[in-house]
Amino acid sequence: MEILKVCDLVKNYGQGDTLVKALDHVSFTVEKGEFVAIVGASGSGKSTLLHIIGGVDRPNSGKVFVDGEDILKLNENNLAIFRRRQVGLIYQFYNLIPILNVKENITLPILLDNKRIDETYLDELIHILGLNNRIYHLPNELSGGEQQRVSIGRALMNRSAILLADEPTGNLDSKNSQEIVDLLKMSNKKYKQTILMITHDHNLALSADRIITIKDGKIISDEKNI
Amino acid sequence: MTIINQLTKRSLLKNKRRTIVTLIAVILTSTLLFATGFAYSTYKTSEINNYQKMGKDYDATINNMPFSKRSYFDNYENIKKYEYISKVYDTKEYYTLNGEDYPYSIYTISDGIKFEMDQGRLPENDDEVVISNFFDKNIGDVLKLNIIDKDGNVFYKEYKIVGIKQNTSYIESHYIYTKGVHIDEVDNTIFYIYLKNKKKAYDKLYTLAKTLGLEEDYSSGGLNYQNMDFNTSYLKLYGVYQDPLDSAVIYLSLILILTVISVFSSIIIYNSFSISLLDRIKQIGILRSVGMTKVQVRKLVFKEAFYVAVIAIPVGFVISLLFVTVIINYINFLQNGLRVFTFKIDLSYLLISFLFLILTIMYSAFFTSMRAKEITPMEAITQNKDIKVKKKKREKRKIFGIYVFLAKANMSRNKHKYRVAIMGSVVCMALFMMVATFVNFFKIGIDADDNHIYARLSTSDFTKEEVKKDVQSLLDLDITYDYIITEKLFKQVDGNFDANYTDDYLKQFLPSSHPSFDIITLDDYIYEKIKKAYQINDDEPLYINNIVMNNKNINVVKKDSEINFQFCDTCKIYKLHLLNEKPKELKKYDFGNTIIVNKEIFKQILDDTYSVDVYFLSKNYIKLDEMIKRFFLESKINYYYSNNGKEYMASLNDMKCLQVVLYTIIMLFAIITITSIINTISTSMYLRKREMAILKSVGLDNKGFNKILFLESFIIFLKTFIYGTIISMIIVYIISKIFSIGTVKYTLLKIFPTSYYIVTVISIFVIITLTVFTQLRKLQKDNIIENIKKENI
């Protein structure tokens, strides 16, 4: 079943002499439960692609369908709700709210929705993420690896249709990087979570089911990782 | 508790310094708005109380009316009540004042009449009287008088003195007031009119005047009626003005002040909220990326405003209570019993202040929330919204050097943060200048008054030499610091004046083609000095073509007029020398429409209007008054005496009080200004910790760092100075225009508070530089790596 469909995405920055084509007519689809790695050099356009899919940036042209819905047709309010319910974003620099503790950061999308927290699921997530002893700690009291695990927890908490990870291990050492990738793989297997992970590390990309390579805003290869 | 509440509360608690500064801004604004409400209600109520206490709470008086006309008042539906004082008898006994004998005048008063009493009470029947404090009598003494009634019959009556009233004028010093005398046909009655409702009071009083058949009188400018005096100062307290222009001046200035306070306060509060927002841009961006809607973002800002308001408003309320109480006590101390202000909380004014405050906070929060909702997740992710590549930078770097380039680049990169800092500083500067302009404006009022304070003795029965000799014995040089003696005639002259009147003069008077003048002659040495100063060789008359009207000096006739006139049909025709500026020798004395002639001409035109006038100037008007009163008891000359010292003291006290209030407001604004500037700049600097750390990490030394920051603070100052000066000029110009309505004109230069401006500019420079460098010292002590890392959390 197709969970993500990207059609002919174009995104330019600047104009005239300073025009940069970040995405140049990019199209691809992702099946539900797939773990896709997007690789490419710095400045190739992979982060831009992820931001557009996550509904935090808009393209110049093209379409993005998530679970059958064209997210680019959504108004600001519905797009915010889409981000809250349909996607989970994991950033290289974690982007946690410094004044909220671990538990609050993880449950933030649910709290914003004014919904009841599924305590069983939360406990399970915290256990899986290895944050049992850290739930009332603030982000600045955690290590980089722990912060990134909180960030993964926040992305998984709302059982989103798609999890978008932008260089999730870019700021971590190799041990922590491996732990994070293992966690992502586990969530992919255990919760059938669709994952789109950006990385420039080919070794990490090999953990995914499929590898899309981007260069100068264009997809230059799209291969299954067997 | 919702996540919005939690985020807001924790954010406020985490950033304690910033929260405190925001609280200070709102507390001071609350204090200012509540204090304005309290001050207004206190002033209004105290003034009305003072009027009531003095028995001057009537709306108009009608003088010299037959008592029988009271039926008109009974039949006029707009009159609530009327009171009266009616002259009923003279006496055979005389009262001697300065060698002149006057019969005692006995007046009967109605029930509601009140006097300013020195001691005792008002009479309750026609055997009791109140006398003025000029009499050498005490309460309980009995006046034994032979009364002459209106038919000329004489009868004997004894009156018991039950009260002693303050004397309002020397003319009234021999008046005796009793009560309950039966009167039907008395011509000389003063009626005190109290209207049911003050709304459109003047229209109602005009109708009454017409009904009574009073003649219209335009001699003092606007519409008046002969024998009817409006209690204008009392009616003003109810917002009722005779001249719509007066009302426009008051209301326009009030509206301007309220609007400006509100707008500027809201900009300062907005500034505080904006700083708070700047601090949270990344946080809001993250929240937006995980699904916070724009509405929720706006709620975040409003929640913060709510929490701040909940804490700041009660604190501001309490401070304003204390503040107004202290100010009122100080003003009462300054007034020294002339007026008493009683602190009054009027619920309606309190509510207006409160609503005003809520609105100010609400629209401050509203504009901040509008900015907040535009924060995109991308701002949190990339933090590069302000970066714009411009080709010309490289050239600039070559011209101005790397430090100027870095400073400019930093400012460009943090454009929004600096905009907030500059805007805050400009607003504060403009606000401060506005208040300073008001202080300056009222100071000009005081200075203008200072030239026209004098006491005058006047007599028509004695020669100048006799008066001079008499006055020599009066002089106490410790009290009197200057005086002149003039001989004066009051004459109508025939000349081509009417064709030469200035517009300013025409606006005030309907001049006659045969105007009347004071014709004076001065001591020779003064006369010669004036002639010399104006390079006048002949002895032809000099005209002081400069009179004071509404605190403004105006020319009566055009400066280059050629006026020929004569004192009588058969008299010689003279060409008038115009003194367009008041001669230095006469500057401090308040002359009216005056022609100065030499002694020969004066002798030729001498008539029975002759009088000798002595003008005294003194710095201590009350002592001067006491000196002249003592002199009266000894002198054999009968003088008419006037001294505007008491009124001057009252107005001087009022001015002082006003200055106290304005200086206090200036002080409040100065605190707001300083905290706001420190807050904006230090937050801007704090938010750039990482950037500074990166610059240091690539080898920027402390000297270079100082250079960049000095340049940055100088650019902030320069922009503040330029924008602040332009806006201040506009504000001062508007104020000068508003206060120039009517005949009084104030130029921008005259009321521009130059000294405050210089102090403000220097202060802003010092505050900005000190804040930047204090913050810098903190940053220099910080660990580079920690700061670089911090931004990533």
Interface residues (C-beta under 8 A of the other chain):
Chain A: G14 T18 H51 G54 V56 D57 E76 N77 A80 I81 F82 R83 R84 R85 L89 Y91 F93 Y94 N95 L96 I97 P98 I99 L100 E104 L108 P109 L111 L112 D113 N114 P139 N140 Q147 R154 N171
Chain B: T2 I3 Q6 L7 R10 S11 K14 Q283 I286 L287 R288 S289 V290 G291 M292 T293 K294 V295 Q296 T376 P377 M378 A380 I381 V389 N792 I793
